[in-house]
Amino acid sequence: DDIVFCPHNDINIETASDEVIAQAFDPIEQGNPKYNSNEYALGFFAAIVVQADDVSLSLNGYSIAQCREHALMQRFFAVIELASAPFTPGIGPHNFVSTTFTPAKNFELTGPGTIGLSSHHGIHGNENENVQIKGVTFKDFEVGAVSLNNVKGLEIKNCDIPNNRQDVPILGSFSAALKIRPYLKRLLETNPDYSMTLGGTVKTVTDVYATLVSHIANVYKDVMQYGFIDQDAHPDEYQLYNNPNQVIDGPCYVFLVHGKGPAVGGFGEMQATDISALSNNVDILNNNAQNIKCFTNEVLATVVDGFVQNDARGAIMQFYNALDEVYIGMVEAAGQYTYTGNANLDAQIMVGKALSQTLLGDNVLQTSTNSVGLPLVDWAEGNNPSFTPNFRCNGDSMHHVVKGSIMIRVEDCQGFNIRGNTIDDVEILSKGPVELCSDFHKGASFLDGSDRMLADLRGISVAAVSAYDDSLSTGNDASSISHNTITNLHSQSANLIAGVDIQGFSEGVDIENNYVNLDATVGVVSDDKWVGLRIRQSASAIFVKKNNNFVQGEIQEDRRKLPEYHPRPAGETEWPNNGCPYGH
């Protein structure tokens, strides 16, 4: 039978209290001993967790999907997770590994059948070996159909992607509300008389918690009843959380293959010198993707004393709405900024102050990602009237680097074959950037840190890739992008729409027999945003055969030499193995 994953304890939204609704999907708060407090700290992260070798799963014409309720309340999720935890040890907004991280090896998924609704991925994994996915339909995923990091041997073949999810009711700010709530509850339980001045009013932890929980419950009830947040009934919730474009407000892919660690930084520039950190032997063959819509919401990150301000779960303290181009949670008059607050910010700041006072005690909640600074807290309390927010641009709601949207992305990989795929009818709904930046994300483009790719769109992008071995010769040893058809890619505010983009110090790739026609009304114009094939200046030994048809032309930038010493950059431009960039 078809499977719909919905672990909600049969909530009756007509009778359930706001708090019951707000914590209904949290196995740890429900006290279920079956679920480890590390692995499941962010809730049920998958419908199926595969942490064994030699597993074969046949869909037999059926489907597996997340229910709408869980997709709303569980914002990080994969229908199938190919490991015991969603992150490797020491990576992510939480330490997800209690004892041993166990990835799946020799996993096979076969259709016909459907991997359906997911608030993040259809299939996600780290450190896997020998993964085969054949004849499967992926639809209604928000971030990507398949996303694998540091995979050794992968075949995705004959899969159909008729659409991604296009009825997403909320922004990433709603996830921030969900994830800060347990911290605020812990403060309420341990310090019930706690209070502080916020926006000129003394607020108790009871007040702030009740407001946050009410916001969460109101959104849940509205979305379950109407499919969207009721602006008239709940204007505050609508202002904070409503998603006007109805698609995921962050990175958007069909297939993503990356090296070790999550793909949260900029595009790879130099391949990792440690070959164990590289994906290899990747085949993406004869898949069909169409009707994909994406949107990136740039969240301007407030910087205090050189550090981005994010809460205990890594969510950005958001004081500016780039969609409507208005301040939120503060007002400005004559160059002076006054904190007014909202449900999210009040909760984040109160928890941040309590953490600085070591008031939350020992519990399962991990707090190392919190970076809420005392100058920000003082300002919110009305004690720092000279405070002026500085914004760091080029990040999303978790301060992951904005890279636009890519349908097939392969990065930090040795040996791949992207062949026979069709990509058609992709639309990017992102608007252009705003001009309030004091500086830019330290993990952004190696070539230009101020390059903001909000609305940029790439059909196929490879970066920091190489041939199957070090010979870099043509023939059987070269990686290959061939016989792909890419048509009808649209993005009104883009600086770049590329059919195939070769980035970073990539080498040893054959490009042959591809057809790219991004827009039937656009030809070859040297200074426009459309380009059929772009080869960036760092790439070498990229062999472009004459049998390609790039209707919008080709750009091969002037070659930039590889530096003598070229390990993966760390610190100022990237984080080791793409660890999450909290505070940077």
DOBABA-833835 format. One record per residue (C-alpha): residue number from 1; x, y, z. Coordinates in pm, 1 decimal. Layout:
% residues N
<NUM <X Y Z>>
...
END
This chain:
% residues 584
<1 <0.0 0.0 0.0>>
<2 <94.3 366.4 -27.7>>
<3 <265.9 492.8 288.1>>
<4 <208.6 837.9 440.0>>
<5 <441.7 912.5 731.0>>
<6 <250.9 1113.8 994.7>>
<7 <364.1 1062.3 1358.6>>
<8 <131.6 1320.1 1514.2>>
<9 <-56.1 1129.8 1786.0>>
<10 <-390.0 1204.4 1618.6>>
<11 <-414.8 1574.9 1699.4>>
<12 <-763.8 1718.3 1700.8>>
<13 <-704.0 2081.8 1609.0>>
<14 <-1048.9 2173.1 1735.6>>
<15 <-974.9 2063.9 2091.9>>
<16 <-595.1 2046.0 2129.3>>
<17 <-418.1 2317.4 2328.2>>
<18 <-164.9 2542.0 2157.5>>
<19 <123.3 2370.5 2338.1>>
<20 <4.8 2022.9 2241.4>>
<21 <3.1 2132.8 1878.8>>
<22 <342.4 2304.5 1904.2>>
<23 <521.8 1997.2 2039.2>>
<24 <309.3 1721.9 1885.3>>
<25 <573.0 1592.3 1643.5>>
<26 <868.4 1600.0 1884.2>>
<27 <958.5 1244.7 1998.2>>
<28 <1202.1 1370.4 2262.5>>
<29 <954.4 1602.9 2434.1>>
<30 <698.8 1325.4 2421.9>>
<31 <943.0 1117.2 2624.8>>
<32 <954.8 823.6 2388.4>>
<33 <1253.3 611.5 2500.2>>
<34 <1287.2 445.9 2158.5>>
<35 <1439.5 762.0 2009.4>>
<36 <1786.5 882.3 2100.3>>
<37 <1798.8 1243.9 2214.8>>
<38 <2092.3 1320.7 1983.4>>
<39 <1980.4 1160.1 1659.3>>
<40 <1619.9 1277.9 1703.2>>
<41 <1683.8 1616.5 1865.3>>
<42 <1527.2 1790.8 1565.4>>
<43 <1239.4 1545.4 1547.2>>
<44 <1169.6 1258.3 1309.8>>
<45 <1424.1 1338.6 1038.2>>
<46 <1314.6 1058.4 802.4>>
<47 <1035.8 812.8 732.5>>
<48 <1287.5 533.9 661.2>>
<49 <1636.4 529.3 812.9>>
<50 <1875.7 283.6 648.4>>
<51 <2184.4 213.6 861.5>>
<52 <2270.1 -132.7 733.5>>
<53 <2450.9 -276.9 433.2>>
<54 <2299.9 -459.1 136.4>>
<55 <1946.6 -320.6 161.3>>
<56 <1721.7 -337.1 -144.7>>
<57 <1388.4 -158.8 -149.4>>
<58 <1137.8 -202.0 -432.1>>
<59 <847.2 41.3 -443.3>>
<60 <634.3 -200.9 -649.4>>
<61 <422.0 79.8 -789.9>>
<62 <344.4 236.8 -451.9>>
<63 <445.7 566.0 -290.5>>
<64 <606.0 687.2 30.8>>
<65 <549.5 1046.0 143.3>>
<66 <540.6 1277.7 442.0>>
<67 <196.7 1400.7 549.0>>
<68 <111.1 1770.4 521.1>>
<69 <96.6 1816.2 897.8>>
<70 <442.6 1674.3 952.7>>
<71 <584.9 1863.6 653.1>>
<72 <471.3 2186.3 817.1>>
<73 <607.1 2108.4 1163.3>>
<74 <919.9 1907.0 1068.5>>
<75 <1121.7 2129.9 838.2>>
<76 <1429.8 1905.3 807.2>>
<77 <1329.7 1569.0 666.4>>
<78 <1407.5 1302.7 408.6>>
<79 <1169.3 1031.0 303.3>>
<80 <1472.7 798.6 306.1>>
<81 <1785.8 878.1 509.2>>
<82 <2083.7 660.5 420.3>>
<83 <2254.6 675.2 759.5>>
<84 <2186.4 651.3 1132.3>>
<85 <2180.1 1033.7 1159.8>>
<86 <2128.8 1320.7 915.2>>
<87 <2475.6 1468.7 980.8>>
<88 <2818.4 1324.3 1047.3>>
<89 <2977.8 1379.2 1391.6>>
<90 <3049.9 1742.6 1473.1>>
<91 <2860.0 1881.2 1174.2>>
<92 <2528.5 2065.7 1172.9>>
<93 <2335.2 2273.1 1428.5>>
<94 <2356.0 1991.5 1684.3>>
<95 <2571.2 1688.4 1762.8>>
<96 <2349.5 1422.2 1608.8>>
<97 <2573.4 1122.2 1677.3>>
<98 <2568.3 954.6 2019.0>>
<99 <2809.4 667.4 1959.9>>
<100 <2878.4 561.0 1602.1>>
<101 <2767.8 715.4 1274.6>>
<102 <2655.3 430.0 1049.7>>
<103 <2603.3 500.1 677.7>>
<104 <2431.4 262.3 439.8>>
<105 <2639.7 70.8 185.9>>
<106 <2517.7 -121.7 -117.4>>
<107 <2171.0 33.9 -112.7>>
<108 <1929.0 -12.7 -401.6>>
<109 <1593.8 160.5 -459.3>>
<110 <1391.5 54.6 -760.9>>
<111 <1063.8 163.0 -915.7>>
<112 <814.9 190.5 -1048.0>>
<113 <686.9 395.1 -757.7>>
<114 <699.5 739.7 -604.9>>
<115 <898.1 917.5 -337.0>>
<116 <655.9 1196.2 -259.1>>
<117 <605.0 1496.0 -31.4>>
<118 <906.3 1597.8 176.6>>
<119 <992.7 1921.8 353.3>>
<120 <1354.4 1875.4 245.6>>
<121 <1479.0 1573.8 49.1>>
<122 <1347.2 1263.9 -116.6>>
<123 <1670.0 1076.0 -38.0>>
<124 <1956.4 1214.6 171.7>>
<125 <2279.4 1063.0 293.8>>
<126 <2641.9 1103.2 398.2>>
<127 <2942.0 872.7 352.8>>
<128 <2753.2 612.8 150.9>>
<129 <2895.7 353.8 -87.4>>
<130 <2738.9 190.0 -393.0>>
<131 <2395.9 352.5 -412.1>>
<132 <2160.8 268.0 -699.3>>
<133 <1832.8 452.0 -764.1>>
<134 <1645.0 336.4 -1071.2>>
<135 <1306.4 401.2 -1226.5>>
<136 <1171.1 609.2 -937.5>>
<137 <939.4 910.3 -956.9>>
<138 <1031.4 1196.7 -723.9>>
<139 <781.1 1474.9 -669.6>>
<140 <673.9 1735.8 -413.5>>
<141 <1017.4 1759.3 -249.5>>
<142 <1110.6 2107.4 -131.9>>
<143 <1492.5 2114.8 -148.6>>
<144 <1600.2 1822.7 -365.8>>
<145 <1504.3 1479.3 -494.0>>
<146 <1841.8 1322.3 -406.3>>
<147 <2122.8 1478.9 -202.4>>
<148 <2432.4 1273.9 -113.7>>
<149 <2759.5 1392.1 39.6>>
<150 <3084.9 1200.1 -4.1>>
<151 <2929.3 907.9 -186.2>>
<152 <3156.2 640.7 -334.5>>
<153 <2967.6 493.6 -626.2>>
<154 <2626.6 629.0 -726.9>>
<155 <2385.1 557.7 -1009.3>>
<156 <2065.2 757.5 -1054.9>>
<157 <1899.5 625.5 -1368.2>>
<158 <1566.7 648.6 -1552.0>>
<159 <1398.6 858.3 -1283.0>>
<160 <1114.1 1101.1 -1344.7>>
<161 <1074.6 1432.7 -1165.9>>
<162 <740.3 1586.5 -1274.8>>
<163 <749.3 1871.3 -1021.3>>
<164 <887.4 1991.6 -692.7>>
<165 <657.9 2111.8 -415.7>>
<166 <477.3 2433.9 -510.5>>
<167 <236.6 2489.9 -220.2>>
<168 <481.4 2565.0 63.4>>
<169 <291.8 2795.7 301.4>>
<170 <571.0 2920.9 527.9>>
<171 <921.9 3068.2 524.9>>
<172 <1229.9 2951.8 712.5>>
<173 <1135.8 3189.6 994.5>>
<174 <864.5 2942.9 1096.3>>
<175 <1127.4 2673.2 1139.9>>
<176 <1318.1 2916.8 1362.5>>
<177 <1006.9 2950.5 1581.0>>
<178 <967.5 2573.6 1606.4>>
<179 <1328.6 2511.4 1702.2>>
<180 <1374.1 2788.8 1961.3>>
<181 <1056.8 2683.4 2145.8>>
<182 <1211.6 2389.8 2345.5>>
<183 <1482.4 2624.9 2479.7>>
<184 <1224.5 2876.2 2593.1>>
<185 <1020.6 2596.9 2750.7>>
<186 <1328.5 2478.8 2939.2>>
<187 <1382.4 2832.9 3070.2>>
<188 <1017.7 2845.1 3178.7>>
<189 <1052.0 2513.8 3362.3>>
<190 <1376.4 2601.5 3540.9>>
<191 <1323.0 2975.9 3595.4>>
<192 <947.1 3043.5 3591.0>>
<193 <987.9 3398.1 3726.0>>
<194 <1242.2 3502.9 3463.7>>
<195 <1172.0 3835.6 3291.9>>
<196 <1343.4 4108.7 3093.7>>
<197 <1253.9 4432.1 2918.4>>
<198 <1184.8 4382.5 2549.7>>
<199 <1065.0 4665.0 2327.6>>
<200 <1001.6 4892.6 2623.6>>
<201 <784.6 4639.2 2808.9>>
<202 <877.2 4399.1 3086.2>>
<203 <798.6 4049.6 2957.2>>
<204 <809.5 3730.9 3157.0>>
<205 <923.2 3398.9 3014.6>>
<206 <560.3 3291.2 3049.6>>
<207 <450.0 3579.9 2826.5>>
<208 <713.5 3517.0 2559.9>>
<209 <653.3 3141.8 2557.0>>
<210 <275.8 3181.5 2532.5>>
<211 <309.8 3421.4 2238.5>>
<212 <547.6 3194.4 2052.4>>
<213 <335.1 2883.6 2107.8>>
<214 <21.4 3071.8 2003.9>>
<215 <189.9 3181.4 1680.1>>
<216 <292.6 2823.4 1601.2>>
<217 <-51.1 2683.9 1675.5>>
<218 <-230.7 2953.6 1476.1>>
<219 <-16.1 2879.8 1171.8>>
<220 <-79.6 2507.2 1209.1>>
<221 <-455.6 2552.7 1233.9>>
<222 <-471.4 2794.8 939.5>>
<223 <-258.2 2580.8 711.0>>
<224 <-445.4 2262.9 795.2>>
<225 <-777.5 2435.6 729.5>>
<226 <-697.2 2667.4 438.5>>
<227 <-352.8 2572.8 307.4>>
<228 <-213.2 2916.4 397.0>>
<229 <-187.0 3161.6 688.1>>
<230 <-502.1 3369.8 731.8>>
<231 <-379.1 3728.7 702.7>>
<232 <-695.5 3880.8 845.9>>
<233 <-720.9 3650.8 1147.1>>
<234 <-346.7 3634.9 1222.0>>
<235 <-166.2 3938.9 1076.5>>
<236 <143.2 3903.5 1297.8>>
<237 <191.9 3541.9 1200.6>>
<238 <133.1 3630.0 835.5>>
<239 <397.1 3904.0 844.2>>
<240 <655.0 3676.8 1004.9>>
<241 <601.2 3345.9 830.7>>
<242 <396.5 3374.1 509.4>>
<243 <566.0 3246.2 195.6>>
<244 <439.1 3454.3 -98.7>>
<245 <601.2 3232.6 -363.6>>
<246 <481.6 2897.8 -223.9>>
<247 <812.5 2719.8 -293.4>>
<248 <1110.9 2654.5 -67.8>>
<249 <1287.8 2980.9 25.5>>
<250 <1640.7 2839.1 16.5>>
<251 <1858.0 2614.0 -199.6>>
<252 <1675.1 2420.8 -470.0>>
<253 <1803.7 2118.8 -662.5>>
<254 <1694.6 1804.2 -836.4>>
<255 <2014.1 1602.6 -781.1>>
<256 <2301.0 1716.3 -558.2>>
<257 <2627.6 1524.7 -520.2>>
<258 <2888.5 1685.3 -298.2>>
<259 <3210.5 1599.3 -121.2>>
<260 <3244.3 1549.5 252.2>>
<261 <3005.6 1756.9 462.3>>
<262 <2687.5 1947.7 373.5>>
<263 <2681.4 2177.1 71.1>>
<264 <2619.4 2496.4 268.5>>
<265 <2923.1 2698.4 155.1>>
<266 <2998.1 2860.1 -177.7>>
<267 <3071.9 2670.0 -496.0>>
<268 <3382.7 2457.1 -461.0>>
<269 <3698.1 2619.3 -591.0>>
<270 <3972.8 2365.5 -527.2>>
<271 <3921.4 1994.0 -493.9>>
<272 <3998.6 1847.2 -153.2>>
<273 <4350.0 1703.9 -137.8>>
<274 <4223.6 1418.7 79.8>>
<275 <4067.2 1179.0 -169.8>>
<276 <3861.9 1019.4 108.8>>
<277 <3665.5 1347.2 120.9>>
<278 <3570.5 1326.3 -247.9>>
<279 <3265.9 1165.9 -402.3>>
<280 <3356.7 938.5 -691.0>>
<281 <3217.8 716.9 -967.1>>
<282 <2889.3 903.1 -1006.5>>
<283 <2644.7 825.6 -1289.1>>
<284 <2336.1 1042.7 -1345.0>>
<285 <2170.2 891.1 -1650.4>>
<286 <1852.6 931.1 -1855.1>>
<287 <1646.3 1118.9 -1598.0>>
<288 <1367.1 1361.4 -1681.4>>
<289 <1304.4 1674.9 -1469.4>>
<290 <1044.2 1938.9 -1545.2>>
<291 <810.3 2195.4 -1389.8>>
<292 <1052.5 2305.8 -1118.8>>
<293 <1000.1 2636.8 -936.8>>
<294 <1249.8 2782.3 -689.5>>
<295 <1298.9 3095.3 -481.5>>
<296 <1583.6 3213.8 -259.1>>
<297 <1500.4 3449.0 25.6>>
<298 <1811.3 3642.3 122.5>>
<299 <1810.0 3689.8 499.8>>
<300 <2032.5 3978.2 600.8>>
<301 <2234.1 3865.0 901.8>>
<302 <2293.4 4112.4 1182.5>>
<303 <2661.1 4131.5 1280.9>>
<304 <2773.5 4232.4 1631.8>>
<305 <3142.8 4256.4 1721.0>>
<306 <3227.3 4071.5 1401.1>>
<307 <2990.8 3778.4 1464.1>>
<308 <2668.7 3692.8 1285.8>>
<309 <2383.0 3681.6 1536.4>>
<310 <2214.8 3343.0 1535.8>>
<311 <2019.7 3158.0 1800.9>>
<312 <2088.6 2831.2 1979.5>>
<313 <1966.8 2631.2 1679.2>>
<314 <2160.2 2836.8 1422.8>>
<315 <1870.3 3044.6 1287.9>>
<316 <1953.3 3402.2 1194.2>>
<317 <1822.1 3691.6 1404.0>>
<318 <1612.7 3853.9 1133.7>>
<319 <1561.2 4231.2 1147.7>>
<320 <1495.9 4300.3 782.0>>
<321 <1244.2 4156.6 537.8>>
<322 <1418.7 4160.1 200.4>>
<323 <1098.8 4057.4 19.2>>
<324 <901.6 4362.5 129.2>>
<325 <1214.5 4573.2 196.0>>
<326 <1107.2 4676.5 545.6>>
<327 <1257.7 4645.6 892.0>>
<328 <1099.6 4387.2 1119.9>>
<329 <1128.2 4384.4 1496.6>>
<330 <1269.6 4737.7 1498.6>>
<331 <1197.0 5088.4 1374.9>>
<332 <1430.5 5360.2 1251.1>>
<333 <1389.9 5732.6 1303.9>>
<334 <1652.4 5997.6 1236.1>>
<335 <1926.4 5735.9 1219.7>>
<336 <1834.7 5580.8 1556.7>>
<337 <1710.0 5222.8 1578.4>>
<338 <1460.8 5106.7 1840.2>>
<339 <1381.4 4745.8 1917.8>>
<340 <1011.7 4657.7 1894.8>>
<341 <1042.3 4280.5 1879.0>>
<342 <818.2 3999.8 1763.7>>
<343 <747.1 3641.7 1868.9>>
<344 <1067.9 3502.0 1717.5>>
<345 <1308.4 3775.9 1821.7>>
<346 <1177.8 3802.5 2176.8>>
<347 <1224.2 3427.4 2219.5>>
<348 <1570.1 3422.5 2060.0>>
<349 <1697.1 3717.2 2263.5>>
<350 <1551.8 3593.7 2593.2>>
<351 <1709.5 3251.3 2539.7>>
<352 <2036.0 3415.2 2435.4>>
<353 <2050.3 3623.5 2751.9>>
<354 <1957.8 3325.0 2969.3>>
<355 <2235.8 3120.3 2808.8>>
<356 <2486.8 3395.0 2887.0>>
<357 <2372.3 3364.0 3249.2>>
<358 <2401.7 2980.5 3236.2>>
<359 <2040.1 2944.1 3343.3>>
<360 <1922.5 2658.1 3122.9>>
<361 <2114.0 2391.5 3313.9>>
<362 <2221.0 2049.3 3193.2>>
<363 <1971.8 1894.2 2952.1>>
<364 <1946.5 1742.7 2604.6>>
<365 <1937.9 2084.8 2438.8>>
<366 <2270.7 2178.9 2284.0>>
<367 <2369.0 2544.7 2280.2>>
<368 <2710.9 2577.1 2117.7>>
<369 <2575.9 2749.3 1805.2>>
<370 <2424.4 3039.6 2000.9>>
<371 <2600.0 3368.4 1922.5>>
<372 <2353.9 3629.0 2054.1>>
<373 <2580.4 3909.4 2175.6>>
<374 <2533.4 4120.6 2485.8>>
<375 <2533.1 4450.1 2289.2>>
<376 <2228.6 4322.2 2100.5>>
<377 <2061.7 4212.9 2424.3>>
<378 <2133.8 4552.7 2585.2>>
<379 <1981.9 4730.0 2285.8>>
<380 <1668.6 4514.9 2296.0>>
<381 <1635.8 4602.6 2666.1>>
<382 <1660.7 4974.5 2587.6>>
<383 <2008.8 5020.3 2738.1>>
<384 <2209.9 5073.8 2419.7>>
<385 <2039.2 5349.2 2215.1>>
<386 <2344.7 5405.6 1993.1>>
<387 <2327.4 5049.3 1858.2>>
<388 <2321.7 5041.7 1478.1>>
<389 <2262.3 4709.8 1300.4>>
<390 <2518.2 4603.5 1043.0>>
<391 <2403.1 4347.2 790.5>>
<392 <2601.4 4068.0 626.3>>
<393 <2448.8 3965.0 295.7>>
<394 <2456.2 3653.9 75.9>>
<395 <2301.2 3408.0 319.9>>
<396 <1964.8 3241.2 376.0>>
<397 <1771.3 3189.4 701.2>>
<398 <2042.6 2955.1 835.0>>
<399 <2321.2 3168.7 685.7>>
<400 <2402.3 2910.3 421.7>>
<401 <2564.7 3072.9 121.1>>
<402 <2323.3 3188.0 -147.7>>
<403 <2408.1 3012.3 -475.6>>
<404 <2087.7 3043.8 -675.0>>
<405 <1925.8 2725.0 -804.3>>
<406 <2091.8 2429.7 -978.4>>
<407 <1905.9 2133.6 -1120.8>>
<408 <2199.3 1889.4 -1132.2>>
<409 <2494.7 1985.7 -913.6>>
<410 <2810.3 1773.3 -879.2>>
<411 <3095.6 1905.1 -670.5>>
<412 <3418.9 1776.5 -514.7>>
<413 <3390.9 1461.9 -720.8>>
<414 <3642.4 1238.5 -896.4>>
<415 <3486.9 1067.5 -1195.4>>
<416 <3129.1 1125.2 -1309.5>>
<417 <2901.0 1073.3 -1607.6>>
<418 <2600.7 1306.2 -1651.4>>
<419 <2434.8 1167.7 -1961.3>>
<420 <2100.2 1163.9 -2138.8>>
<421 <1910.5 1380.9 -1891.2>>
<422 <1628.5 1619.3 -1983.0>>
<423 <1570.7 1941.7 -1789.0>>
<424 <1274.3 2151.2 -1900.9>>
<425 <1054.1 2431.9 -1770.6>>
<426 <1237.7 2572.0 -1470.0>>
<427 <1135.4 2906.9 -1322.2>>
<428 <1309.1 3109.5 -1051.9>>
<429 <1086.0 3347.7 -856.5>>
<430 <1359.7 3525.7 -659.2>>
<431 <1380.4 3902.8 -665.6>>
<432 <1700.7 4099.3 -697.2>>
<433 <1923.4 4188.0 -399.9>>
<434 <1869.4 4479.1 -161.9>>
<435 <2138.4 4736.0 -86.8>>
<436 <2188.0 4731.7 291.2>>
<437 <2507.1 4527.4 308.5>>
<438 <2794.4 4618.1 537.2>>
<439 <2981.4 4313.1 409.5>>
<440 <2924.3 3971.8 256.6>>
<441 <2917.0 3611.9 368.1>>
<442 <3269.3 3479.4 421.6>>
<443 <3176.5 3155.6 249.6>>
<444 <3057.3 3314.3 -73.9>>
<445 <3216.0 3302.8 -419.0>>
<446 <3592.8 3254.2 -419.5>>
<447 <3621.6 3489.3 -715.9>>
<448 <3385.3 3760.8 -590.8>>
<449 <3243.9 3754.1 -238.5>>
<450 <2990.2 4023.0 -327.1>>
<451 <2841.0 3817.0 -612.2>>
<452 <2483.5 3762.5 -495.2>>
<453 <2328.4 3480.3 -694.9>>
<454 <1974.1 3499.4 -556.8>>
<455 <1797.7 3455.8 -889.0>>
<456 <2075.6 3280.7 -1084.2>>
<457 <1988.9 2949.5 -1246.5>>
<458 <2202.9 2665.1 -1374.5>>
<459 <2084.3 2350.1 -1547.9>>
<460 <2401.0 2147.2 -1479.6>>
<461 <2682.2 2277.6 -1260.4>>
<462 <3004.6 2098.5 -1173.5>>
<463 <3277.9 2247.9 -955.3>>
<464 <3610.9 2119.0 -824.2>>
<465 <3569.5 1797.5 -1022.5>>
<466 <3812.5 1576.7 -1209.8>>
<467 <3849.2 1272.4 -1431.5>>
<468 <3826.1 917.3 -1299.5>>
<469 <4201.5 916.4 -1241.4>>
<470 <4491.6 1159.7 -1258.0>>
<471 <4567.6 1108.0 -1628.2>>
<472 <4310.6 1372.5 -1731.3>>
<473 <4305.9 1217.3 -2075.3>>
<474 <4007.5 1201.3 -2303.5>>
<475 <3832.2 873.5 -2358.0>>
<476 <3741.8 631.8 -2082.3>>
<477 <3925.1 823.4 -1807.3>>
<478 <3757.5 1162.0 -1850.5>>
<479 <3441.2 1261.0 -1671.0>>
<480 <3157.8 1340.7 -1907.6>>
<481 <2858.5 1569.3 -1962.5>>
<482 <2688.5 1438.5 -2274.4>>
<483 <2361.1 1393.0 -2461.4>>
<484 <2165.5 1613.9 -2220.5>>
<485 <1876.4 1838.3 -2326.7>>
<486 <1819.1 2160.4 -2131.4>>
<487 <1533.4 2390.9 -2235.1>>
<488 <1311.3 2669.6 -2102.5>>
<489 <1499.0 2809.2 -1804.8>>
<490 <1352.2 3137.4 -1677.8>>
<491 <1448.9 3387.9 -1410.2>>
<492 <1349.3 3751.0 -1445.8>>
<493 <1597.8 3890.3 -1192.5>>
<494 <1895.3 3665.0 -1271.3>>
<495 <2244.8 3783.4 -1348.9>>
<496 <2320.4 3440.9 -1496.3>>
<497 <2115.2 3165.6 -1656.5>>
<498 <2354.0 2891.0 -1765.9>>
<499 <2276.4 2559.1 -1928.2>>
<500 <2607.2 2399.8 -1826.3>>
<501 <2851.6 2570.5 -1588.7>>
<502 <3205.5 2437.7 -1524.0>>
<503 <3341.9 2603.3 -1209.8>>
<504 <3645.5 2600.6 -986.1>>
<505 <3969.4 2413.3 -1059.1>>
<506 <3787.4 2145.5 -1254.7>>
<507 <3978.0 1931.7 -1500.5>>
<508 <3938.1 1631.8 -1723.7>>
<509 <3577.7 1666.9 -1846.0>>
<510 <3440.2 1583.7 -2191.4>>
<511 <3136.8 1783.9 -2309.2>>
<512 <2960.8 1639.6 -2610.3>>
<513 <2628.8 1607.7 -2789.9>>
<514 <2433.0 1835.7 -2556.3>>
<515 <2140.4 2050.0 -2670.0>>
<516 <2077.8 2368.8 -2469.6>>
<517 <1813.2 2624.1 -2562.7>>
<518 <1740.9 2826.9 -2252.5>>
<519 <1481.4 3053.5 -2408.7>>
<520 <1352.4 3015.9 -2762.3>>
<521 <1324.0 3395.7 -2794.3>>
<522 <1689.6 3456.9 -2707.2>>
<523 <1988.8 3404.1 -2931.1>>
<524 <2359.9 3463.0 -2881.2>>
<525 <2422.0 3804.7 -2723.4>>
<526 <2760.7 3863.5 -2563.1>>
<527 <2645.3 4081.7 -2275.0>>
<528 <2317.9 3919.9 -2168.1>>
<529 <2249.2 3679.2 -1882.3>>
<530 <2191.1 3367.9 -2094.2>>
<531 <2479.3 3136.5 -2178.2>>
<532 <2455.7 2778.8 -2302.3>>
<533 <2798.3 2673.3 -2170.7>>
<534 <3029.4 2863.5 -1938.8>>
<535 <3379.3 2742.2 -1851.4>>
<536 <3526.8 2945.5 -1568.0>>
<537 <3883.0 3068.5 -1565.6>>
<538 <4014.3 2812.2 -1316.5>>
<539 <3907.9 2508.1 -1519.3>>
<540 <4145.5 2318.0 -1747.0>>
<541 <4141.5 2014.5 -1975.1>>
<542 <3772.8 2070.2 -2053.1>>
<543 <3714.3 1915.7 -2395.7>>
<544 <3415.0 2063.9 -2578.0>>
<545 <3319.8 1866.7 -2888.4>>
<546 <3177.0 2036.1 -3194.9>>
<547 <2863.3 1823.3 -3186.7>>
<548 <2708.5 2027.8 -2902.5>>
<549 <2433.3 2278.2 -2979.0>>
<550 <2441.6 2563.4 -2729.0>>
<551 <2185.5 2799.6 -2879.5>>
<552 <2279.5 3083.5 -2644.3>>
<553 <2650.1 3034.4 -2709.6>>
<554 <2959.5 2952.1 -2507.0>>
<555 <3186.4 3150.0 -2275.5>>
<556 <3536.2 3028.7 -2191.8>>
<557 <3703.5 3267.6 -1949.7>>
<558 <4075.0 3341.9 -1959.3>>
<559 <4265.6 3069.2 -1778.7>>
<560 <4374.0 3130.5 -1418.5>>
<561 <4669.4 2923.2 -1302.4>>
<562 <4643.2 2687.5 -1007.6>>
<563 <4847.4 2815.2 -712.0>>
<564 <5143.5 2602.9 -605.0>>
<565 <4989.1 2534.7 -264.7>>
<566 <4616.0 2474.8 -291.1>>
<567 <4445.1 2290.2 -6.5>>
<568 <4074.9 2349.2 49.1>>
<569 <4054.9 2699.4 198.0>>
<570 <3935.6 2718.8 556.4>>
<571 <3853.4 2991.4 805.5>>
<572 <3810.8 3305.4 603.4>>
<573 <3638.6 3153.0 301.1>>
<574 <3505.6 2811.1 395.8>>
<575 <3474.0 2579.2 692.0>>
<576 <3641.1 2240.1 726.9>>
<577 <3433.4 1986.0 533.4>>
<578 <3162.9 2251.1 494.9>>
<579 <3069.8 2257.2 860.5>>
<580 <2778.6 2491.6 927.4>>
<581 <2888.2 2857.4 938.9>>
<582 <2744.5 2968.7 1271.9>>
<583 <2878.3 3303.1 1385.5>>
<584 <3070.6 3372.0 1063.1>>
END
